[in-house]
Amino acid sequence: MEFYRQQIVLGLKDYARRCGFKQAVVGSSGGIDSALTLALAVHALGASNVGGITMPSRFSSEDIRLDELARARYGQLRQESLPDLPQAVHLIC
């Protein structure tokens, strides 16, 4: 598994370099896939260059929201939260 992790991180670093990206923002729903994506981005770009946006929905438990904040603090990531998408669209319209 370590081989594949290294290859993914290398690919992310190379893609970011070729595109001129120095920072990234990762949308996070609170699931394991979001945590893995954040971890890979941090390994590729460094914690100071990765921000997270939580996108909780009405189906997200309070525990998931607290876990997101804890991961952000532990990883020293910038963390923002967006409201549930239908609510956000309603606010805009």
C-alpha positions in Angstrom: 0.0 0.0 0.0 2.9 2.4 0.7 4.0 2.1 -2.9 0.6 3.3 -4.1 0.4 6.1 -1.6 3.8 7.3 -2.7 2.8 7.2 -6.4 -0.4 9.1 -5.7 1.5 11.8 -3.7 4.1 12.0 -6.5 1.3 12.4 -9.1 -0.4 15.2 -7.1 2.9 17.0 -6.6 3.7 16.8 -10.3 0.3 17.9 -11.4 0.3 20.9 -9.0 3.8 21.9 -10.2 2.9 21.6 -13.9 -0.3 23.6 -13.4 1.4 26.2 -11.2 -0.7 25.4 -8.1 1.0 26.0 -4.8 -2.1 25.6 -2.6 -5.2 23.4 -2.7 -8.7 23.5 -1.1 -10.4 20.2 -0.4 -14.1 19.8 0.0 -14.9 17.4 2.9 -18.1 15.7 3.7 -16.8 14.0 6.8 -16.4 10.6 5.3 -13.3 8.4 5.1 -12.8 9.3 1.4 -12.6 13.0 2.4 -10.1 12.2 5.2 -7.9 10.2 2.7 -8.1 13.0 0.2 -7.0 15.6 2.8 -4.2 13.4 4.0 -2.8 12.8 0.5 -3.0 16.6 -0.3 -1.1 17.4 2.9 1.6 14.9 2.0 1.9 16.3 -1.5 1.7 20.0 -0.7 2.3 20.4 3.0 -0.3 21.3 5.7 0.2 25.0 5.4 -0.8 24.8 1.7 -4.0 22.8 2.1 -7.3 24.2 3.2 -10.5 22.3 4.0 -14.1 23.2 3.4 -16.6 21.1 5.3 -19.9 20.6 3.5 -22.2 19.1 6.0 -25.7 18.2 5.0 -28.8 17.7 7.0 -27.8 14.0 7.1 -24.4 14.8 8.8 -24.3 14.1 12.5 -22.8 16.6 15.0 -20.1 14.0 15.6 -19.0 14.2 12.0 -18.8 18.0 12.2 -16.8 17.8 15.4 -14.4 15.3 13.8 -13.9 17.6 10.9 -12.8 20.4 13.2 -10.5 18.1 15.2 -8.8 16.9 12.0 -8.3 20.5 10.9 -6.8 21.5 14.2 -4.6 18.3 14.4 -3.4 18.8 10.8 -3.1 22.6 11.3 -5.3 23.1 8.2 -7.4 26.1 7.5 -11.0 25.0 7.9 -14.2 26.7 6.7 -17.8 25.4 6.6 -20.4 25.9 3.9 -24.1 25.4 4.6 -26.2 22.6 3.1 -26.2 23.2 -0.7 -30.0 23.7 -1.1 -29.9 26.2 1.8 -27.0 28.0 0.2 -28.8 28.2 -3.2 -31.8 29.6 -1.4 -29.6 32.2 0.3 -28.1 33.3 -3.1 -31.5 33.4 -4.9 
